[in-house]
Amino acid sequence: MSSNKLTPIRHPTLENHHRVPVIKFDNKYEIYLSDNFVKIYEEGELPDPIKTQMAMVRAGTRGLVTETPSLSASVYECPKVDSHLADVGWQPCEGLYVLVLPTKYLTYMEEQVYNAALTYRRVDGVGFIASDRPTFRTLEDYEQWLHLGFIASDRPTF
């Protein structure tokens, strides 16, 4: 299977909206704003619109959330059992969310990253990563990490 980049893609029916991957990792949320470009939030720092959508997804999910994603189905497609969430977001697997966000809000979040000082964070098993870089570049990277059940000191290097 080809590499599934974690990046926003246009929503098929909502004009000026994107389906945006969000990974919860080490009590941080990595919101994928574009290719290899993220905004990272601590658990308590998530913006209210994101918190609200995450709560709606968690409360409204009817389908089974498994530990590993099914690479045979696109994580960017809302599961039929959760079609009532198609304009809000869904949870394809443990720790991975896809939120439906207005394009203007994505632009606003990108500007926040550009205007912030670049810092580096230590990710066990990876090393130091710039504050605007994702821990996982592709769905396969994330799936491999989940599948192998790495502990904090054994995370893959990229």
N, C-alpha and C positions, 0 to 999 in steps of 0.2 A: 504494500500500500504506500502511496506517496505521502510525503510529510504534510501533516495538517498544521499549518502555522496557527498560533494563537494570536489572532488579530481581529479587530472589528470588521464585520461585513454588513452590507446594507440589509435592512429588513425587507422582505419580499412584498409586503402590503402596506406598511406604514411609511409614508413619504418623510424624508428627512430624519430617519431613525436608523440606528445600527444595532446589531446583535453583538454584544461586547462580552468577551470572556473575562471572568473574575476567578482567581484562584485564591483560596484561603490556605495559607502555608505559614507555619510557625507563628500562629496568632497574628498574622499580617494578611492584608488583602492586597493582591496585585491586580490592578485593573489595567487591562491591555488596551492602550489608546491607539496604537498602530504597531507595525512590525517592530519587534524587539524594543518597544518603548512602553513603559508602564508608569503608573502612579501608584505608590505604595502607601497604604494607610495602616496604622496600628488599629487594633480592634475598636477602641473607643473614639478614634478620629474620623471614622467613616462619615461622609456628608449625609445629611438627613435624607435626601432623595434616594441615595443608594441603600441606606439602612431600611427605609420603608419598602423598597422593592425586594430586598433580601428577605425581609420578614414576610412579605406577601408570598414569595416563592416557597419559603419553608412551610408556611401555613397551608398553602394551596396545592402543594405537590401531592398527587394521588398515586403516581407511579412509584415503583420501587427504586430507591436510590442505592445503587450498588457501589462497591469499593472501586471497581475499575470500569472505565468507559467501554462501550462497545464500539470498536473502531470500524465495524461494518456499517454503522449508522452515523450520520453526521451529528455532531453535538450542537451544530448551529440550527438544527431543525427541532422545533418543539415536539415532544412526544405526543401522540394522539390522545393518550389518557390524560394529559395535562394541557389540552388545547385551550382551555379557559385561561391559561397563563401566556398565550402566544404574544400578547402585546405588553407583557410585564417582564417575563423571564422564566427560566426553568433551571433545574439542577440535573445535569446529565449523569453525574457520579459524585462520589464523596469529595468534598472540597472544591469542586468545579461548578461554577454557575455561569449562565449566559443571561445577561440582563439586556433589556431593550431600552436604549437611551437615545434621547434626541441628539442629533449631530451637533447642535449648538453647545450642548452640555459637554460633549467630548472635546470640542475645541476649547471651551473654558478650562477643562481639566488639563489639557495639553499646555495651555498658557501658564497654569500654576506650576507645572513641572519646569518649563523653560525659565520662569522667573525665580525659581528656588535655587539655592546654592547646591552644587553637585556634591554629594557625600558618598561614602562607600559603606557597604554593610558586609559583614562576614556571614557567609552561608556555609555551614558545615558540609564538608565533602566537595565544595565547589570553590571556595576561596573568597576573595573580596569582589563584590559586584557593585558597580555604580548604582546610585539610588534610582536611576531612571531605566535600569535594565531588568528584564524578567529573569526569574530563577529558571523557568521552563520556557524554551522557545517554541516547542511544538507539543501537540497533543500526545505524540508518541513518547516524548521525554517524560511527560507527566504520568502517562499510563505505565511506563516502565518503572518509574519510581514507586507508584502505587502497587503494581503487580509484584515487584520484588520485595515490598514491605521493608524498605530501608529504614533504619533508625537514624537519628540525627547525625551520627558520626559517619554514616556510610552512604551519604547521598551521592548521586553520580556527578561526575565532572563533565563539563561541556567544552 
